[in-house]
């Protein structure tokens, strides 16, 4: 087990992409999270998963209990507005009758899942039914209205016309269905971030079974951290079944150096915010969950 102050604990790390062409058509990068949940469902590891589906408004994510490959594929791609996945954990086990639940989410949501397993207040019998978690790298997230402002006021595109959004090379990118590409400096988006993002001390979803994100890998590939015994077992079987192409992370550029750099930037900056907030009496609510 490798332990790193910014990347957390992990068994191994690779660069990978899905071999499923249908998944890759609309995947954000390597299609890792979608392929893992499809594989877990088809192998009976889970009997359903909570994903960020499509909401009532363009690019407004909505929790979806996916119980088929088709439903999982509907959630492909990154949404930059938060989807309240964990609020549906109880719903998945009781209304949908799931006994083995998969959960995909960002860092704070992985933390919430683990807290629910340790302290199942008002969630009796639910935590034991979390069968598999896939965490996503996350620097920040935006309320829906803020995302709308970024896209429509700053990038000058209608949300309903947007095909894809991405963050990279210091910019927030917006791609439309007609082929237009707009961008703005990522610094211009900071004031629109969720306030909770400013006290988050995780960039790579340390508490998931497997965590993944584009940073560190070439275009079309994803960096994958295998973190737990369960995650390692599922990943090894999925690779053996031909679900993924993999490369040693040491053989790709920019590699783990960039992941570490961004994780350090986020954590060091947010630690300062935590220390500042301690001075006005909220220190107990801001304990480092990874310490």
C-alpha positions as CSV (number, residue, x, y, z in Angstrom):
1,X,0.0,0.0,0.0
2,X,1.4,3.4,-1.0
3,X,0.6,6.4,1.2
4,X,1.0,9.9,-0.1
5,X,0.0,13.1,1.8
6,X,-1.8,14.5,-1.3
7,X,-2.8,11.4,-3.2
8,X,-4.0,9.3,-0.2
9,X,-3.6,5.6,0.1
10,X,-3.6,3.4,-2.9
11,X,-2.5,0.0,-4.1
12,X,-1.5,1.0,-7.6
13,X,-2.1,3.7,-10.2
14,X,-2.4,3.3,-13.9
15,X,-3.5,5.2,-17.0
16,X,-6.4,3.5,-18.7
17,X,-9.3,3.8,-21.1
18,X,-12.4,1.7,-21.8
19,X,-12.5,-0.7,-24.7
20,X,-16.2,-0.2,-25.1
21,X,-16.7,2.0,-28.2
22,X,-20.3,2.9,-27.3
23,X,-19.2,4.2,-23.9
24,X,-16.3,6.1,-25.4
25,X,-18.5,8.0,-27.8
26,X,-19.8,10.3,-25.1
27,X,-17.2,9.6,-22.3
28,X,-15.5,12.6,-20.8
29,X,-12.1,11.0,-21.1
30,X,-11.3,7.3,-20.7
31,X,-14.9,6.1,-19.8
32,X,-13.6,4.5,-16.6
33,X,-16.4,5.2,-14.1
34,X,-19.1,4.2,-16.6
35,X,-17.4,1.0,-17.7
36,X,-16.7,0.0,-14.1
37,X,-20.3,0.3,-13.1
38,X,-21.5,-1.5,-16.2
39,X,-19.1,-4.3,-15.5
40,X,-20.1,-4.5,-11.8
41,X,-23.7,-4.6,-12.8
42,X,-23.3,-7.3,-15.4
43,X,-21.1,-9.4,-13.0
44,X,-23.6,-9.2,-10.1
45,X,-21.3,-7.2,-7.9
46,X,-24.0,-4.5,-7.7
47,X,-27.7,-4.7,-8.6
48,X,-27.9,-1.0,-9.3
49,X,-26.0,2.2,-9.0
50,X,-26.6,5.9,-8.1
51,X,-25.4,8.1,-10.9
52,X,-25.8,11.7,-12.1
53,X,-28.5,11.6,-14.7
54,X,-30.2,14.4,-16.7
55,X,-32.3,16.9,-14.8
56,X,-35.2,19.0,-16.1
57,X,-33.0,21.8,-17.3
58,X,-30.0,21.6,-19.6
59,X,-26.9,20.5,-17.8
60,X,-28.7,20.2,-14.4
61,X,-27.7,16.8,-13.0
62,X,-30.3,14.8,-11.1
63,X,-29.6,11.6,-9.1
64,X,-30.7,8.4,-11.0
65,X,-30.9,4.9,-9.7
66,X,-29.6,3.0,-12.7
67,X,-30.4,-0.7,-12.9
68,X,-29.5,-1.4,-16.5
69,X,-26.6,-0.7,-18.9
70,X,-28.8,1.8,-20.8
71,X,-29.5,3.8,-17.6
72,X,-25.8,3.9,-16.7
73,X,-24.9,5.1,-20.1
74,X,-27.3,8.0,-19.8
75,X,-25.1,9.5,-17.1
76,X,-21.8,9.6,-19.2
77,X,-19.7,12.7,-19.1
78,X,-18.8,15.2,-16.4
79,X,-21.4,17.6,-15.0
80,X,-19.9,20.7,-13.3
81,X,-22.9,21.3,-11.1
82,X,-23.4,19.1,-8.1
83,X,-25.8,16.1,-8.1
84,X,-27.0,15.1,-4.7
85,X,-26.2,11.4,-5.1
86,X,-26.0,10.5,-1.4
87,X,-29.5,11.8,-0.7
88,X,-30.7,8.8,-2.8
89,X,-28.8,6.2,-1.0
90,X,-31.7,5.3,1.3
91,X,-34.1,5.6,-1.6
92,X,-32.1,3.1,-3.6
93,X,-32.2,0.4,-0.9
94,X,-35.8,0.9,0.2
95,X,-37.9,2.1,-2.8
96,X,-35.9,0.3,-5.4
97,X,-35.0,-2.7,-3.2
98,X,-31.3,-2.8,-3.9
99,X,-29.1,-5.0,-1.7
100,X,-25.8,-4.2,-3.5
101,X,-25.5,-0.5,-4.4
102,X,-22.9,1.2,-6.5
103,X,-22.1,4.8,-5.9
104,X,-20.3,7.2,-8.3
105,X,-19.4,10.7,-7.0
106,X,-16.9,13.4,-6.2
107,X,-14.6,13.6,-3.2
108,X,-17.1,15.0,-0.7
109,X,-19.7,12.4,-1.7
110,X,-17.2,9.6,-1.1
111,X,-16.6,11.1,2.3
112,X,-20.3,11.2,3.0
113,X,-20.7,7.5,2.1
114,X,-17.9,6.5,4.5
115,X,-19.4,8.6,7.2
116,X,-22.8,7.0,6.7
117,X,-21.1,3.6,7.0
118,X,-19.4,4.6,10.3
119,X,-22.3,6.5,11.8
120,X,-25.5,5.3,10.2
121,X,-27.8,7.9,11.8
122,X,-31.3,7.7,10.2
123,X,-29.8,5.2,7.7
124,X,-30.4,1.9,9.5
125,X,-29.4,-1.1,7.3
126,X,-28.4,1.1,4.5
127,X,-24.5,1.4,4.9
128,X,-24.1,-2.4,4.7
129,X,-25.6,-2.3,1.2
130,X,-23.0,-0.1,-0.3
131,X,-21.1,-2.6,-2.5
132,X,-18.8,-0.5,-4.7
133,X,-17.7,3.1,-4.9
134,X,-16.0,5.0,-7.8
135,X,-14.7,8.4,-6.9
136,X,-14.0,11.3,-9.3
137,X,-11.2,13.8,-9.2
138,X,-12.6,17.2,-8.3
139,X,-11.0,20.7,-7.9
140,X,-14.3,22.6,-7.5
141,X,-18.0,22.5,-8.4
142,X,-20.7,25.1,-9.2
143,X,-24.3,25.7,-8.2
144,X,-26.5,25.5,-11.2
145,X,-27.2,29.2,-11.5
146,X,-23.4,29.9,-11.3
147,X,-22.8,27.4,-14.1
148,X,-25.5,29.1,-16.2
149,X,-23.7,32.4,-15.6
150,X,-20.3,31.0,-16.6
151,X,-21.6,29.5,-19.8
152,X,-24.1,32.1,-20.9
153,X,-22.6,35.4,-19.7
154,X,-18.8,34.6,-19.8
155,X,-18.6,32.0,-22.6
156,X,-21.5,33.6,-24.5
157,X,-23.2,30.2,-25.3
158,X,-26.6,29.0,-24.5
159,X,-26.7,26.1,-22.0
160,X,-29.1,24.2,-24.2
161,X,-26.6,24.3,-27.1
162,X,-23.7,22.9,-25.1
163,X,-22.4,19.4,-26.0
164,X,-19.5,19.2,-23.5
165,X,-17.7,21.2,-20.9
166,X,-14.1,20.6,-19.7
167,X,-11.4,22.2,-17.5
168,X,-7.9,22.1,-18.7
169,X,-4.8,24.1,-19.4
170,X,-5.9,26.8,-17.0
171,X,-9.2,27.4,-18.7
172,X,-12.9,26.4,-18.6
173,X,-13.9,25.1,-22.0
174,X,-17.4,25.0,-23.6
175,X,-18.1,23.0,-26.7
176,X,-21.4,23.4,-28.6
177,X,-23.4,21.0,-30.8
178,X,-22.6,23.2,-33.8
179,X,-18.8,23.0,-33.2
180,X,-18.3,26.4,-31.5
181,X,-15.6,26.4,-28.8
182,X,-15.4,29.1,-26.1
183,X,-13.1,29.4,-23.1
184,X,-12.4,31.6,-20.2
185,X,-9.6,31.7,-17.6
186,X,-10.3,29.3,-14.7
187,X,-9.5,32.2,-12.4
188,X,-12.7,33.9,-13.6
189,X,-14.8,31.0,-12.3
190,X,-13.5,30.9,-8.7
191,X,-16.1,33.4,-7.4
192,X,-18.9,31.1,-8.6
193,X,-17.7,27.9,-6.8
194,X,-19.6,26.1,-4.1
195,X,-18.6,27.5,-0.7
196,X,-18.0,24.0,0.6
197,X,-15.3,23.4,-2.0
198,X,-13.1,25.9,-0.2
199,X,-12.7,23.6,2.8
200,X,-12.4,20.3,1.0
201,X,-9.1,18.6,1.6
202,X,-9.3,16.0,-1.1
203,X,-8.7,16.2,-4.9
204,X,-8.5,12.5,-5.9
205,X,-11.4,10.9,-3.9
206,X,-9.1,9.2,-1.4
207,X,-12.0,7.2,0.2
208,X,-13.4,5.5,-2.9
209,X,-12.6,1.9,-3.8
210,X,-11.3,3.2,-7.1
211,X,-10.9,6.8,-8.1
212,X,-10.3,8.3,-11.5
213,X,-9.9,11.5,-13.5
214,X,-8.3,12.9,-16.6
215,X,-5.4,14.7,-15.0
216,X,-2.0,12.9,-15.5
217,X,-3.0,10.9,-18.5
218,X,-3.0,11.7,-22.3
219,X,-6.2,12.9,-24.0
220,X,-8.8,10.2,-24.2
221,X,-7.3,8.3,-21.3
222,X,-7.8,8.5,-17.5
223,X,-5.7,8.2,-14.4
224,X,-6.9,5.4,-12.2
225,X,-6.1,4.9,-8.5
226,X,-6.9,1.4,-7.1
227,X,-7.4,2.1,-3.4
228,X,-9.0,-0.8,-1.6
229,X,-8.9,-4.6,-1.6
230,X,-12.4,-4.7,-3.1
231,X,-11.4,-2.1,-5.7
232,X,-8.3,-4.1,-6.6
233,X,-10.3,-7.3,-7.0
234,X,-12.9,-5.7,-9.3
235,X,-10.3,-3.8,-11.3
236,X,-8.1,-6.9,-11.9
237,X,-11.1,-9.0,-13.1
238,X,-12.3,-6.2,-15.3
239,X,-8.9,-5.8,-17.0
240,X,-8.6,-9.6,-17.4
241,X,-12.0,-9.6,-19.1
242,X,-10.7,-7.0,-21.6
243,X,-12.8,-4.1,-20.4
244,X,-9.8,-1.7,-20.3
245,X,-6.6,-0.9,-22.0
246,X,-3.9,0.1,-19.5
247,X,-0.5,1.7,-19.3
248,X,1.9,2.1,-16.4
249,X,1.4,5.6,-15.1
250,X,5.2,6.1,-15.2
251,X,5.1,5.6,-19.0
252,X,2.6,8.4,-19.8
253,X,2.8,12.2,-19.7
254,X,2.2,14.4,-17.8
255,X,1.9,11.6,-15.2
256,X,1.6,11.7,-11.4
257,X,3.6,14.8,-11.0
258,X,0.8,16.9,-12.4
259,X,-1.8,15.1,-10.3
260,X,0.3,15.7,-7.2
261,X,0.8,19.4,-8.1
262,X,-2.9,20.1,-8.4
263,X,-3.8,18.1,-5.3
264,X,-1.2,20.0,-3.3
265,X,-2.5,23.3,-4.6
266,X,-6.1,22.5,-3.7
267,X,-5.3,21.1,-0.3
268,X,-2.7,23.7,0.8
269,X,-5.0,26.5,-0.3
270,X,-8.0,25.0,1.5
271,X,-6.1,24.3,4.7
272,X,-5.5,28.1,5.0
273,X,-9.3,28.6,4.7
274,X,-9.9,26.0,7.4
275,X,-7.4,27.7,9.7
276,X,-9.0,31.1,9.0
277,X,-12.5,29.7,9.9
278,X,-11.2,28.1,13.1
279,X,-10.6,31.6,14.4
280,X,-14.4,32.3,14.4
281,X,-15.4,29.1,16.1
282,X,-16.2,26.5,13.5
283,X,-13.1,24.3,14.0
284,X,-15.0,21.2,15.2
285,X,-17.0,21.1,12.0
286,X,-13.9,21.3,9.8
287,X,-11.7,18.4,11.1
288,X,-9.5,16.8,8.5
289,X,-11.3,13.5,7.7
290,X,-8.1,12.0,6.3
291,X,-5.8,12.8,9.3
